[in-house]
Amino acid sequence: MIVLGFDGVEPSLLEPWMAEGAFPNLEKLAKQGSYSYLGSTNPPQSPVAWSSFTTGTHPGEHGIFDFIKRDPLTHLPDFALNRIEFPKPRLGILPGGQLKAYNLRRGDPFWLSAANNGVRVAALHVPYVFPAVTLPGGRSLTGLGTPDLRGTNSTFFYYGSDLSGADESGVSGGRLFRLRIDGNRAESMVPGPPMGTESSGKTDSGGYVSIPIQFERLDGAVRISVSGQQCDVPVGSWSPWIAFEFPVTSLWTIRGIGRFLVLESQPEIRVYLSPIGTDPARQFIPITDPEQFGSDIHRELGNFPTVGWVHDTSAVDAGVLPDDRFLLRVLEIMDFRERLLLSQLDKRDWDLLISVFTATDRAAHMFYRYLDPSHPRHDPEAVARLGQPLKTVYQRMDAVVGRVMERIDDSVRLIVLSDHGFHHFRRGFHLNSWLARNGYLGFRNTPEGGLPDPVPADSFFPDVDWRRTKAYALGTGAMYLNLRGREQSGTVAPGDDADHLLADLRQKLLAESDPLTGESLFRAIYFGSQVFKGGAASEAPDLQLGYYDGYRSSVKTLLGGFGVDIVEDNRDAWSGDHSASDVQDTSGVLFTNWQLTPGNPSIVDLAPTILGMFGITPPAQMVGAKIV
């Protein structure tokens, strides 16, 4: 059996393009076997849905409800998916060993059950299965959720002489470094692992081990010198893979890999550096099991990006990575993943091969504005120049499916799926500001129903008075009560008081409309106690919001921030979304090369179905139904 996952494929786009003949391989697969919608999770968000795919359980059981979770003792957000612990040097000079990584999801991958029952498994880039899983007789490579060498989701770097002193700072997902050109040369630093305060290596102000880097302006190119390597990179081109050697101590060096894109050499020097991932042949971060598998891939196919958030959307949003360069990079990464998939397929030493591509989701996030003339960031000139980039990425998906179909016969079962669909994201709702305006959230030295003047620009609930707060929001569509006995400084009594408050909040939110358009914001709002069942239900949101197409919680809401207006235009390049959409209209797609029994399959059904097809009784906690 081969399972191909394509993150975030939207049926309402796929179907008309398929009817045009743009996807001949998917069309052939549908005629040969079956095609249907695939129900997602509530919320229909990648970490939630892929965790349900992985475990065959609902969110209330596996415990992943969003990218982030909140600490009820502090009300502050934390990463919900994994935890990593950086080793410390021994005696200040000796190597401290491997980084320790823990997956916070509850429940094992279904393919581990398969491997334990003698099925030979190869699992490639399955989202949020980090660190790499040990599979008896098999192999695995991590994907989405794998941190960069700094321990972050992904942090890009931008070096530019065009920056002012005020610009030199962090942006969402990146670091900006101002270059001061002396003659034709400039110097800066590359921050690496966050172990500087425990090491003898040179550190930056944030405590990260850093190494020097030099740039030299050439005619139509920039010469880059770092870690004993030198390369001349023409403007508009990518460097070869660079190995970054970070000396934690005199006896311990950690290696990462990344690539430079030279954006300009005259009159300014402008250079982008991709997020730095672990070296697959000398892993500091555990991305493959066995570890030798990383070296095998490197030897056969060369270096490859090892950061989970491999498509650098943050750099596009920051205006650092142009759309055309982002698109080309997306397609290059799809090419690599296809080559890896086919190389593993051709080995024929597997019974179950799983491979996931995330480009379809990232391209949709960034390029929905190309499909949407009403989006605030729609640019007709860009459309004339690039056409429809998302359709181009979908066509590469179709080509991948076709190349797999060419290599298999009727003895191999093929599943192609997406974990959720997609929607426009034109306007953002400042949920915490709405709570404040309606008297559910209070600030220090601010009258009830008001916002501070000026409204705080920072996240993490600045100036919030928790003794005057009944509810708060974090993430893309989650709301929590400030519950007595659960939250520190909780104000809402459990039981009837809490239930009445939730009903009141739900009723008022469902009545909200966009002051600009008059459109309703919410298609549905769910009580957490009703939709999240299982051993992790106590960690779930108290309300789960399901937005109509075009809307989502604002970017500031994600980490406990505020906006002046309750609803405002989304002016980011990140112009499509799904993570707080209503699950009822955010289904993914499912193709098989055999006829399925008619029904309404859901992503939670795939784990027990696949195990059953190998003659394995699914573990008792799997709640999905077999759909063969």
C-alpha positions, 0 to 999 in steps of 0.5 A, a space after each residue: 500500500 502507498 499513501 500519498 498525503 497532500 496538505 490542504 487541497 481544496 475540493 472547490 478548486 480541484 474539481 473545476 480544474 480537474 474538469 478542465 483536464 488540468 489533472 489527468 492523473 487524478 482524473 484517471 485515478 478517480 475513474 479507476 477507483 473512487 473519489 470523495 470528500 474526506 471529513 476533517 477534524 474540528 478544528 480543520 487544522 494541520 496539526 489537529 488533522 494529521 494527528 488524527 490521521 496518525 493515531 486514528 483518534 479525535 482531538 479530545 483523545 490525542 490532545 492536539 487542538 491547535 499549533 499552540 496551547 495555553 498554560 492555565 497558570 500563566 494564561 500564556 501560549 506555548 508550543 503544543 506539538 513537541 518539546 525539545 531540550 538542548 544539551 549543556 556542555 559538560 565541564 564547560 568544554 565537553 560535548 553535551 550529547 544529543 538534543 532531546 525531543 518529545 512529541 506531546 501528542 497522545 497515541 502512537 502512529 498507526 504505522 508503528 502498530 503495523 511495523 510491530 506486526 511485521 509490516 515493513 514501513 517507510 514513512 516520509 515527511 508525515 506532519 507532526 511525527 517528530 522526533 523520528 519514530 523507530 520502526 522495527 524493520 522500517 525507516 522514518 523521516 520527519 516532516 512538518 513540526 521538525 524545528 530548525 537548529 535554533 529550536 524554532 518552527 523556522 527562522 529565516 535571516 535577512 542581511 541588507 544594507 538597505 535596512 535602517 537601524 530601526 529596521 534591524 530587529 526580529 520580525 515574525 519568523 525571521 531576523 533582520 541584520 543591517 549591513 554596513 558596507 566598507 568599500 565593497 565588504 560587509 560583516 555580520 553574524 549567523 546565530 545558531 543553537 541557543 546554548 551560548 550562555 552555557 558555552 565558550 562559543 561566541 554568542 549574540 545578545 540572545 544567547 545563541 552561539 553565533 559565527 561570523 559571516 562576510 559579504 563582498 560585492 562583486 559585479 552581478 554577484 555577492 561573495 559569501 564567506 562563512 565557516 571556512 567556505 566561500 561561494 560567489 552567488 549571482 544575483 537572483 540565484 541560490 548558493 549551493 548548500 552551506 555547512 554552518 559550523 557552530 562551536 559550542 565549546 572548543 571541543 564541540 561543534 554543531 553543524 547545520 545546513 542552509 542556502 543563500 539567495 542573493 537578491 541584490 549586489 548593487 547598489 545595496 547588498 541584500 541576501 536571504 538565508 533560509 532557516 538552518 536545519 540539522 545536517 542529515 548526515 550528522 544529525 543534532 536534531 533527530 530527523 531519521 530513524 535509523 540515523 543512517 537513513 539520513 546519511 543514505 538519503 544524503 549520499 543518494 540524493 544530496 543535501 535537502 532541507 530538514 526544517 519541518 516548515 520547509 516553505 518559508 512563508 514568513 519571509 514572503 510575509 515580511 517582504 524579503 522573499 519575492 513571490 516568484 522566488 517562493 514559487 520556484 522554491 516550492 516547486 524545487 522542494 516538491 521535486 526533491 520529495 518526489 525523487 525521494 519518494 520514487 527512490 524509496 518506492 523503487 527499492 521494493 523493501 516495504 509493504 506500507 509506504 507513506 509520503 506527505 507533501 505540504 507544498 499544496 497547503 503553503 502555496 494556498 496560504 500565500 497565493 489565495 490572493 491571486 485567486 481573489 480580486 476582493 482580497 486587500 493584497 490582490 495584485 493584478 500585475 502579479 497575476 499577469 506575471 505569474 498566472 495562478 501559482 496555486 494551480 501550478 502547484 496542484 499540477 505538480 501534485 498531479 504529476 507526482 501521483 502520475 509517476 507513482 501510478 506508472 510504477 505500480 500494478 493492481 497488487 498495490 493499493 494507492 490512497 491519495 488524500 488531503 487533511 482539510 480544505 481551504 478558504 479565503 482570508 480577507 478579514 481578521 477578527 480581533 477576538 480579545 478586543 471584542 471580549 474587552 469591548 463587551 466587558 468579558 476582559 479587563 485591563 489595568 487602569 482602563 474602564 470596563 468595556 474599553 481598550 487602553 489608549 494606545 492599544 498595546 502593540 505587544 502580544 501575551 495579554 499586555 496590561 490585562 487585569 485577570 481579576 476583571 477577566 472572564 474569558 480570553 482567546 489564543 490560537 486561531 479559533 479557540 476561546 477559554 474561560 478564566 475558570 476558578 480552580 483551573 486558571 490562576 486568578 480565575 474569576 468564573 465559577 465552574 458549573 452553572 455560571 460557566 455554562 451560562 457564560 459560554 452560552 452567552 458568549 456563543 449567542 453574542 458571537 453568532 450575532 456578530 457581523 462585519 461592519 464593512 460588509 454586513 456578512 456574518 462572521 461565524 458559521 458555527 460555534 461549538 461548546 468544547 465539552 460537546 465536541 472534545 471527548 477523551 483523555 485530553 478533553 480537559 485541555 481543550 478550548 471551552 469554545 471552538 469557533 468556526 468562521 465563514 469563508 473570508 474570515 479568521 481570528 486576527 494574527 494578533 489574537 494568536 498569541 494574546 494580542 489586541 487590535 483597535 478595530 474589531 474587524 480589519 483587513 488582512 493585508 498579509 501575503 498569507 491570504 488563505 486559511 482554514 485553521 478556524 474555519 467550520 469543519 462542516 465546509 472544510 473537507 479534504 479529498 480522498 482518492 483510491 485506486 479501488 472502489 470504496 463503499 459509498 459513505 462519508 469517510 473521515 480522516 480518522 477512519 484511515 488508520 483503522 482502515 489501513 491496519 485492517 487491510 493488512 489484517 491487523 486489529 486496530 488498537 481499542 482507542 481508534 474510533 474511526 470506521 473501516 471504509 473499504 
